[in-house]
């Protein structure tokens, strides 16, 4: 499982700034997933972010620099995307992606426990 350790540290540091959340890390999706309050929130996959956000934002996020749709079984998975480094290098861009993931987290569906 290859993921960018510097990017993982950047996400880790940013999430540590949030109050009243519990963060856990889990290796999944060929990378590192950050679970917030028991739900997958944001992932690091190679050098990209993998974001989980409200499907209502799909048109907005698809216009962002670095956006790549998440394709599973030949279909685009709404509410998830990859973001290439060009899309989060700047502080404000990184904050945008973190914020939409954290904003969605309270209403996100938790995965079934196995």
C-alpha positions as CSV (number, residue, x, y, z in Angstrom):
1,X,0.0,0.0,0.0
2,X,1.8,3.1,-1.2
3,X,0.8,6.5,-0.1
4,X,2.6,9.8,0.3
5,X,3.7,10.1,3.9
6,X,4.2,13.9,3.7
7,X,0.6,14.3,2.5
8,X,-0.6,11.9,5.3
9,X,1.2,14.1,7.8
10,X,-0.4,17.2,6.4
11,X,-3.9,15.7,6.7
12,X,-3.1,14.4,10.2
13,X,-1.9,17.8,11.4
14,X,-5.0,19.5,9.9
15,X,-7.4,17.1,11.4
16,X,-5.7,17.5,14.8
17,X,-6.8,21.1,14.7
18,X,-10.5,20.1,14.8
19,X,-12.2,20.0,18.2
20,X,-14.7,17.4,19.2
21,X,-13.8,14.8,16.6
22,X,-12.2,11.4,17.0
23,X,-9.7,10.4,14.3
24,X,-8.5,6.9,13.5
25,X,-6.3,5.8,10.7
26,X,-6.8,2.6,8.7
27,X,-4.9,1.2,5.7
28,X,-7.5,0.7,3.0
29,X,-8.2,1.5,-0.7
30,X,-4.5,1.0,-1.5
31,X,-3.6,3.9,0.9
32,X,-4.3,5.4,4.2
33,X,-7.9,6.3,5.3
34,X,-8.7,8.8,8.0
35,X,-11.9,7.9,9.8
36,X,-13.6,10.7,11.6
37,X,-16.0,9.6,14.4
38,X,-16.0,6.1,13.0
39,X,-16.7,7.1,9.4
40,X,-14.4,7.3,6.4
41,X,-13.7,10.9,5.7
42,X,-10.6,11.4,3.6
43,X,-7.9,9.1,2.2
44,X,-4.4,9.3,0.9
45,X,-3.9,7.2,-2.3
46,X,-0.4,7.5,-3.7
47,X,0.1,11.3,-4.1
48,X,-3.7,12.0,-4.3
49,X,-6.4,12.8,-1.8
50,X,-9.5,10.7,-2.0
51,X,-12.4,12.8,-0.8
52,X,-15.9,11.9,0.5
53,X,-18.4,14.8,0.3
54,X,-22.1,15.5,-0.3
55,X,-23.3,14.5,-3.7
56,X,-25.0,17.9,-3.9
57,X,-21.5,19.4,-4.4
58,X,-20.7,17.2,-7.4
59,X,-21.0,19.9,-10.0
60,X,-18.9,22.3,-7.9
61,X,-16.1,19.9,-7.1
62,X,-15.9,18.6,-10.7
63,X,-14.8,22.1,-11.8
64,X,-11.9,22.3,-9.3
65,X,-8.3,22.0,-10.4
66,X,-7.0,18.5,-9.9
67,X,-10.4,16.8,-9.7
68,X,-10.6,13.2,-10.9
69,X,-13.9,11.3,-10.8
70,X,-13.9,8.1,-8.8
71,X,-14.9,5.2,-11.1
72,X,-16.0,1.9,-9.7
73,X,-17.2,-1.0,-12.0
74,X,-17.3,1.4,-14.9
75,X,-19.5,4.0,-13.2
76,X,-18.7,7.3,-11.6
77,X,-19.3,7.1,-7.8
78,X,-20.9,10.4,-6.8
79,X,-19.8,12.0,-3.6
80,X,-16.2,10.6,-3.9
81,X,-13.3,11.8,-6.0
82,X,-9.6,11.9,-6.2
83,X,-7.7,15.1,-6.2
84,X,-4.3,15.4,-7.8
85,X,-1.5,17.4,-6.0
86,X,-2.1,20.4,-8.3
87,X,-5.5,20.7,-6.7
88,X,-4.4,21.0,-3.1
89,X,-0.9,22.5,-3.1
90,X,-2.2,25.9,-2.1
91,X,-3.3,26.3,1.5
92,X,-6.8,27.5,0.5
93,X,-7.3,24.6,-1.9
94,X,-6.3,22.1,0.7
95,X,-8.6,23.7,3.2
96,X,-11.5,23.5,0.7
97,X,-11.1,19.7,0.3
98,X,-10.7,19.1,4.1
99,X,-13.7,21.3,4.9
100,X,-16.1,19.6,2.4
101,X,-15.1,16.2,3.8
102,X,-15.5,17.3,7.4
103,X,-18.8,19.0,6.7
104,X,-20.2,15.9,5.1
105,X,-19.0,13.5,7.8
106,X,-21.8,14.0,10.4
107,X,-24.4,12.9,7.8
108,X,-22.3,10.3,6.0
109,X,-23.4,6.7,6.2
110,X,-21.2,4.6,8.4
111,X,-20.0,1.4,6.8
112,X,-21.3,-1.9,8.1
113,X,-19.1,-3.5,10.7
114,X,-17.8,-6.9,9.8
